Amino acid sequence: MNDITLLVMAAGMGSRYGGLKQLDEVGPSGETIIDYSVFDAIKAGFSKIVFIIRKDFEDEFKIKISNKFSNDIQVEFVFQDIHQLPIGFSAPEDRIKPWGTGHAILCASNFIDGPFNAINADDYYGRESFKTIADYYNNGNDSFSMVAFQLEKTLSDFGSVTRGLCTVNNDKLINIVETENLVISESGITSNSDLDLNGNDPVSMNMWGFTPDIFDYLNEMFEVFLSKNIHDLKSEFLIPSVINDLINSGDEVVRVLYSKSSWFGVTYKQDKSYVVQQIQNLVNSGFYPHKLFPLK
């Protein structure tokens, strides 16, 4: 079995949600969504967790999250900083926004030397999703991968969302289109694009499987990105754009994996009550213990 690392991107600012939703409690014993991802990853055979966080909430993060399972799995921390740039580049003085998921993953390059699964901190992916990626790499595969979810299962009742709509052919990812203002109503699903959406459309929720080869690509492509966008204060170096470029250039094939697990997350504060109820249902059914950590 390969040693597989879980890379958790937790440095986001949570602007729409109105706070650090990564630390919000959703479980019956004060668990966060991150706790459930770590628990499921351990059950799926992952050997290490690397958290990408901001330095300014390191202490709070450790107290509220990682201390509770640090004896159950190896834990490392990486700090995403807007000033952590390649030689020759300097962040504009008024830059506040992080550089995006591509930069976040690149920051972890010194902590990962094998296959890894990169996820958002504020999304619940389900245990089967982690097992699907673990099995993929334990079976000797070495291409990049992505777990796809159904669009209708990733929408919010409380506002519009942005999702990466995927084109897939023979289980290979063809492209991802970041689509904004996706809203579900009685008349169907609408967006800011003229698309015919039926709800079964595959979407990326930033659940990626990578080998360390991704770091060489990110190093090179981040410099190109900065050369073009460094003065745009809202610009972001995003993994879907990186993946599209690698697919279009023929440098990589990205295998699409599927999971029957439900996805849910907290884009808006109103989403929290739904997430809490879904977690409680899983606890009531016996899928999760009432208290996740320490492991028994």
LINLIN-V102092 format. One record per residue. N is the residue number from 1. PSI is psi in degrees with one decimal (NA if undefined). NEAR is the number of other ideal C-beta (glycine too) atoms within 10 Angstrom. Layout:
{{N/PSI/NEAR} {N/PSI/NEAR}}
//
This chain:
{{1/134.8/9} {2/151.7/13} {3/117.8/15} {4/133.1/23} {5/141.0/24} {6/121.6/24} {7/113.0/23} {8/116.4/27} {9/103.4/27} {10/23.9/25} {11/3.0/23} {12/159.7/22} {13/-13.6/13} {14/44.3/17} {15/-44.0/8} {16/-32.0/13} {17/-28.3/20} {18/30.7/9} {19/-174.1/11} {20/83.7/19} {21/-18.1/24} {22/-24.8/25} {23/4.3/19} {24/139.7/19} {25/130.7/14} {26/-12.3/24} {27/165.0/21} {28/-20.4/16} {29/29.1/13} {30/14.9/12} {31/150.1/22} {32/169.6/23} {33/-36.7/25} {34/-41.7/27} {35/-41.3/24} {36/-35.8/21} {37/-43.5/27} {38/-45.0/27} {39/-47.1/22} {40/-37.3/22} {41/-41.3/27} {42/-44.8/20} {43/-28.8/13} {44/-4.6/20} {45/10.4/15} {46/148.3/23} {47/-14.0/16} {48/148.4/18} {49/129.8/23} {50/121.0/21} {51/130.4/26} {52/113.1/26} {53/175.4/25} {54/142.7/17} {55/-31.5/11} {56/-15.0/10} {57/29.7/15} {58/-50.0/14} {59/-45.1/9} {60/-39.0/12} {61/-44.5/22} {62/-42.1/16} {63/-43.8/11} {64/-23.8/19} {65/-73.5/24} {66/-26.8/21} {67/-29.5/12} {68/-22.0/20} {69/13.6/19} {70/-19.9/14} {71/-8.0/10} {72/-20.5/15} {73/150.6/17} {74/132.7/12} {75/132.5/17} {76/156.0/16} {77/139.0/17} {78/137.9/24} {79/124.0/14} {80/122.1/23} {81/135.1/16} {82/-16.6/14} {83/-1.2/8} {84/84.8/13} {85/161.1/16} {86/157.6/11} {87/133.0/5} {88/-7.3/8} {89/142.1/12} {90/135.7/10} {91/138.9/16} {92/146.7/11} {93/-32.9/5} {94/15.8/6} {95/126.6/17} {96/-40.1/10} {97/135.0/14} {98/161.6/19} {99/-1.6/26} {100/176.5/22} {101/-32.4/24} {102/-44.0/22} {103/-39.6/24} {104/-48.6/25} {105/-39.3/26} {106/-35.1/24} {107/-21.0/21} {108/8.4/22} {109/-29.5/15} {110/-1.8/9} {111/0.2/16} {112/129.4/22} {113/17.1/11} {114/-169.6/13} {115/146.1/22} {116/159.4/25} {117/116.4/27} {118/130.9/25} {119/163.6/24} {120/147.9/20} {121/-26.2/24} {122/17.6/25} {123/137.3/21} {124/120.9/24} {125/-22.9/28} {126/145.0/22} {127/-38.3/20} {128/-32.6/15} {129/-42.9/29} {130/-40.0/28} {131/-34.8/19} {132/-44.3/22} {133/-41.7/30} {134/-45.6/23} {135/-37.8/15} {136/-47.9/20} {137/-30.0/22} {138/-20.9/15} {139/7.9/8} {140/3.6/7} {141/146.1/16} {142/11.4/10} {143/162.8/15} {144/158.6/21} {145/166.3/24} {146/135.4/26} {147/124.8/27} {148/144.3/21} {149/161.1/24} {150/133.6/17} {151/-48.4/23} {152/-20.9/15} {153/4.6/14} {154/9.9/21} {155/161.9/19} {156/144.0/18} {157/-4.0/10} {158/10.1/12} {159/175.4/13} {160/156.7/17} {161/163.1/22} {162/131.4/12} {163/152.5/20} {164/98.1/21} {165/131.8/19} {166/141.0/21} {167/125.9/13} {168/139.4/17} {169/119.5/8} {170/43.8/7} {171/18.4/12} {172/136.1/13} {173/127.1/25} {174/-44.7/14} {175/165.9/15} {176/131.9/23} {177/113.9/16} {178/115.4/13} {179/123.4/19} {180/166.4/11} {181/40.4/12} {182/123.9/22} {183/139.6/15} {184/136.2/17} {185/-177.4/7} {186/-25.9/4} {187/-2.2/6} {188/-161.7/12} {189/127.6/17} {190/164.4/15} {191/-173.2/19} {192/1.0/12} {193/156.1/12} {194/80.2/6} {195/144.7/13} {196/100.7/7} {197/132.6/17} {198/0.2/10} {199/-23.4/13} {200/0.1/9} {201/135.2/21} {202/135.8/19} {203/152.7/22} {204/131.2/24} {205/30.5/21} {206/45.9/17} {207/96.8/25} {208/146.7/23} {209/127.6/24} {210/159.4/27} {211/168.6/18} {212/-11.6/12} {213/-27.0/14} {214/-29.2/24} {215/-37.1/16} {216/-42.8/10} {217/-45.6/20} {218/-40.0/22} {219/-49.7/12} {220/-44.4/11} {221/-28.4/17} {222/-38.5/20} {223/-40.4/14} {224/-43.2/11} {225/-47.9/21} {226/-37.9/20} {227/-31.3/10} {228/-27.9/9} {229/4.9/14} {230/-27.0/16} {231/-3.2/9} {232/107.2/11} {233/-17.9/12} {234/2.2/8} {235/146.0/16} {236/139.7/16} {237/98.1/22} {238/143.0/20} {239/-42.2/25} {240/-38.0/21} {241/-40.6/17} {242/-46.6/22} {243/-44.9/24} {244/-43.8/19} {245/-41.2/14} {246/-36.3/19} {247/-46.5/18} {248/-32.4/10} {249/-12.6/9} {250/8.8/7} {251/-30.1/10} {252/152.0/18} {253/132.5/12} {254/116.7/25} {255/131.1/16} {256/123.7/19} {257/155.7/18} {258/144.2/15} {259/143.1/19} {260/-2.9/9} {261/148.3/19} {262/144.4/16} {263/142.4/18} {264/156.5/20} {265/179.7/21} {266/84.7/24} {267/-42.9/20} {268/155.4/17} {269/-33.8/15} {270/-19.8/13} {271/-20.4/20} {272/-42.6/15} {273/-35.9/11} {274/-44.6/16} {275/-44.6/19} {276/-42.0/16} {277/-40.8/12} {278/-42.0/14} {279/-44.0/21} {280/-38.0/15} {281/-39.6/11} {282/-34.6/17} {283/-44.7/18} {284/-32.5/11} {285/-8.6/8} {286/2.1/7} {287/-39.1/11} {288/148.0/21} {289/162.8/13} {290/-33.2/11} {291/123.4/15} {292/-44.9/24} {293/150.5/19} {294/155.8/10} {295/145.9/12} {296/NA/6}}
//
